[in-house]
Amino acid sequence: MRILVFGAGVLGSYLAHALVRGGNDVTILARGTRAEELQRDGLVIRHYFQRKTTIDKVKVTDTLPSDDIYDLIFVVMKFNDFPSVLPILAENQSRNIVLVGNNAEAGVMQTFLQEISAAEKKIVFGFQLSGGRREKGRILCIRGGGQMVLGGLDGSVPFRAILEKAFEKANYKLSFHNDMDTWLKSHIVPILALNSAVYFKNGRMKEIAKDKKLIKQMIAAMDEGFKVLESLGYTVTPANQATVIRKYKRLVYLFLIIYHRLPIAQKIDGSFEEIAALHKKFKEWRQTTPISVPRWDEMEEQFISKFNGRS
Ligand SMILES: NC(=O)c1ccc[n+]([C@@H]2O[C@H](COP(=O)([O-])OP(=O)(O)OC[C@H]3O[C@@H](n4cnc5c(N)ncnc54)[C@H](OP(=O)(O)O)[C@@H]3O)[C@@H](O)[C@H]2O)c1
């Protein structure tokens, strides 16, 4: 199957690797030094838990002309990167598009693509359950197996059969979800709390583990963040995220201390531009509800003021 992976960062690179190994004809759309690395060295991935390094030869391009048609396009990038690529995707005549990653505006992006594009576009949203970071020309990838949660906005997953075929021979699991928009919105709550704390401590995870007040603030903020979504009529999904935060605060507290002490916590990438963009969206939702969320507000204000004041 002819597949484009648009975005050659941490998660896009692992996805491309899985699809190549699954026997597909994969092209990566990359830019700048990342495109040069891929052309020169191939797709180099260090698999953290599996203790192995793989190198795959892939086709690399830096453009997507309108008549370059793929069976599937996966766009794997940060939430704040999407606006720059949506017009290019709309112009291109491929029909089946999967937007992968944190997304607070799934509906807006789908409408844009479907209204602007000359070709009939089918859109699916995905979230790959892996992490990692870029290291000296290679990707350090942390994963159990390869896995992606996927869903359409109206419950059904268009082109599901094509997706299943693409991954048939790949060592990669697809989990389909019938309310992906709510899944993505729910995911933003812990992402904002966890990443805001990383930003407050300038990336020093062990400092978070030592700061009991900050850990308690993160837990209280997550609880309030879920309340915002609930007051807007969303049922937090997976539901156990909210249940665990509310019923087992002490366990979550201990888990967060242990997690931030682990070497693996240092290996998960975060982008503060993306976190700032997600905070901005969340603030818009929060402002439409009457409920009081003081710990969330405190976290958000602290983040935005540090972000705006950065040199
Ligand atoms: N990494 C993790 O540990 C992790 C874990 C869980 C979830 N996520 C989420 O998954 C999503 C993707 O994350 P990621 O870590 O894979 O991001 P990433 O490493 O920043 O990768 C995004 C890639 O897209 C490229 N890109 C952006 N705009 C482009 C454009 N206009 N044209 C061409 N290429 C463009 C970037 O190019 P450059 O190389 O030039 O920057 C980069 O290579 C995000 O929502 C993230 O929060 C990440």
The ligand as a Gaussian input file, in Angstrom:
#p B3LYP/6-31G(d) Opt

LIG

0 1
 N        7.375000      12.375000      21.684000
 C        6.671000      11.868000      22.674000
 O        7.236000      11.343000      23.654000
 C        5.170000      11.904000      22.624000
 C        4.458000      11.065000      23.505000
 C        3.068000      11.089000      23.471000
 C        2.406000      11.937000      22.609000
 N        3.126000      12.742000      21.770000
 C        2.345000      13.617000      20.889000
 O        2.383000      13.137000      19.545000
 C        2.381000      14.241000      18.626000
 C        3.624000      14.180000      17.765000
 O        4.740000      14.264000      18.636000
 P        6.238000      14.063000      18.179000
 O        7.034000      13.963000      19.442000
 O        6.348000      12.998000      17.161000
 O        6.535000      15.483000      17.523000
 P        7.855000      15.953000      16.789000
 O        9.019000      15.105000      17.226000
 O        7.944000      17.421000      16.967000
 O        7.556000      15.620000      15.281000
 C        6.806000      16.428000      14.438000
 C        7.500000      16.455000      13.103000
 O        6.682000      17.164000      12.198000
 C        7.509000      18.024000      11.456000
 N        6.776000      19.156000      10.940000
 C        6.086000      20.098000      11.615000
 N        5.548000      20.987000      10.767000
 C        5.944000      20.602000       9.526000
 C        5.727000      21.136000       8.229000
 N        5.009000      22.253000       8.045000
 N        6.297000      20.490000       7.168000
 C        7.032000      19.383000       7.357000
 N        7.256000      18.818000       8.565000
 C        6.722000      19.445000       9.627000
 C        8.605000      18.465000      12.427000
 O        9.695000      18.974000      11.694000
 P       11.081000      19.400000      12.353000
 O       11.900000      18.124000      12.376000
 O       11.622000      20.418000      11.438000
 O       10.766000      19.896000      13.726000
 C        8.864000      17.155000      13.151000
 O        9.827000      16.376000      12.469000
 C        2.286000      15.501000      19.506000
 O        0.967000      15.854000      19.694000
 C        2.896000      15.030000      20.831000
 O        2.491000      15.771000      21.961000
 C        4.493000      12.732000      21.746000

